[in-house]
Amino acid sequence: VLGGAAVMMFASILISGIQLITKHPIGSREITIISVAIGLGYGLGATTGATAHLPYYVQLIFGGSGIVPAAIVAIIFNIILPKDAE
């Protein structure tokens, strides 16, 4: 749990750096989505045996990389998390 919290914290710091160089402000919703996606993608990409016990077709889709699960989580969070009222 502590490692997961640390990865999300470092991903939030990364997003804050990206926010400094972008034109449009990034809100807390976007920071949460990107931080969780980056953390999950890094975690699954760095841990080779993370998907070893999953069915073969799931391992084939993920491809040993964290890019696909990160994209899926980002899309799901973008749909689920409420947008700010403008």
C-alpha positions in Angstrom: 0.0 0.0 0.0 2.8 2.4 0.9 4.5 1.7 -2.5 1.3 2.4 -4.4 0.8 5.6 -2.5 4.4 6.7 -3.3 4.0 5.9 -7.0 0.8 8.0 -7.1 2.6 10.8 -5.2 5.5 10.9 -7.7 3.1 10.7 -10.6 1.2 13.7 -9.2 4.5 15.6 -9.0 5.2 14.7 -12.6 1.7 16.1 -13.6 2.4 19.3 -11.7 5.5 19.7 -13.8 3.6 19.1 -16.9 0.9 21.6 -15.7 3.6 24.3 -15.5 4.4 24.1 -19.2 0.8 23.7 -20.6 -1.4 26.6 -21.7 -4.7 25.2 -20.2 -4.9 24.7 -16.5 -5.1 21.1 -15.3 -7.6 20.5 -12.5 -7.6 17.9 -9.7 -9.8 15.6 -11.8 -7.2 15.4 -14.6 -4.3 15.1 -12.1 -6.0 12.1 -10.5 -6.8 10.4 -13.8 -3.2 10.9 -15.1 -1.5 10.0 -11.9 -3.4 6.7 -11.4 -2.9 5.8 -15.1 0.9 6.5 -15.0 1.2 4.7 -11.7 -0.6 1.6 -12.9 1.3 1.7 -16.2 4.7 2.0 -14.5 3.8 -0.7 -11.9 2.7 -3.3 -14.5 5.5 -2.4 -16.8 8.2 -2.7 -14.1 6.8 -5.9 -12.6 7.2 -8.6 -15.2 5.3 -11.3 -13.2 2.3 -9.1 -12.4 0.1 -10.7 -15.0 1.6 -14.2 -14.9 -1.5 -15.8 -13.2 -4.0 -14.2 -15.5 -5.4 -16.1 -18.5 -3.3 -16.2 -21.7 -5.6 -13.8 -23.7 -5.3 -11.2 -21.0 -1.5 -11.5 -21.0 -1.6 -11.2 -24.8 -3.7 -8.0 -24.7 -1.5 -6.4 -22.1 1.6 -7.5 -23.9 3.9 -7.2 -20.9 3.7 -3.5 -21.1 1.8 -1.0 -18.9 0.6 1.1 -21.8 -2.7 -0.8 -22.5 -3.9 -1.0 -18.9 -2.9 2.6 -18.3 -5.0 3.7 -21.3 -8.0 1.6 -20.2 -7.9 3.0 -16.7 -7.6 6.5 -18.0 -10.6 6.1 -20.3 -12.7 4.5 -17.5 -11.8 7.2 -15.0 -12.5 9.9 -17.6 -16.0 8.4 -17.9 -16.7 7.7 -14.2 -15.2 10.7 -12.5 -17.6 13.7 -12.5 -16.5 16.8 -14.5 -16.3 20.2 -12.8 -19.2 22.5 -13.5 -18.1 25.4 -15.6 
